[in-house]
Amino acid sequence: MASGIVGLIKSLLDGDPGVRMVADDPVLSAELLLLFRMILADGVASDAEMATFRRICVNGFGIPERSLDRVIEYLNDFGYETRGSQAVDVFRELDADRRRLLAQHMAEIAKADAQLAQSEVRLLSRTLEMLGLRPEDTAGKTA
């Protein structure tokens, strides 16, 4: 099983510049994992949340739109081995503006479907606390 996942990730990395870009940047990988977890926090990946995620990937991080399905596949495989707290740990040492941008992206995804679930609020609150941020830090212009 593990060798199958490694082989899949290697083939994705070898063939797609967007996946390579994500895989080569631990901060970007961690952020995308956290955003993907926000999408799934309420148990439903709504079309609006996925559209917001895709827009953030393209406009905020420059991931080619044609790579997004393969990036999501990579995140599914990579995320299986990564806890949310491990992903948040990557951000603890970054400057406040970068941590705020993560919080803004997470809030944007949580609000995308116009249904703010309690599980989304808990995930965002826990992430803010771990990053030393306040709820006000989620306001602002995002990608």
Beta strands, then each sheet from edge to edge (+ up, - down):
end
